[in-house]
């Protein structure tokens, strides 16, 4: 599984990004408040691969925080699913 790639949606009223790994859409982050001093971003992940859905989400103070939280959830899902990145040196 590759690292997440964040692609900004064009023609969207708010700053919004889809997070993908290869062809798999993993989640998204959205700017829900861009006011200076009270910026907020939502992030969400919903993977229905396998027997049980894996859902995570929350709110962060900035885009970097939302990306960090989604990357952590992605890592949790890979562990839950018994997967690892191809470039990991571990056997």
Secondary structure, DSSP 8 states (H G I E B T S, - for coil): ----EEEE-SS-SS-EEEEEETTEEEEEEEEEE--TT--EEEEEEEE--SSS-EEEEEEESSHHHHHHHHHHHHHHHHHHHT---TT----
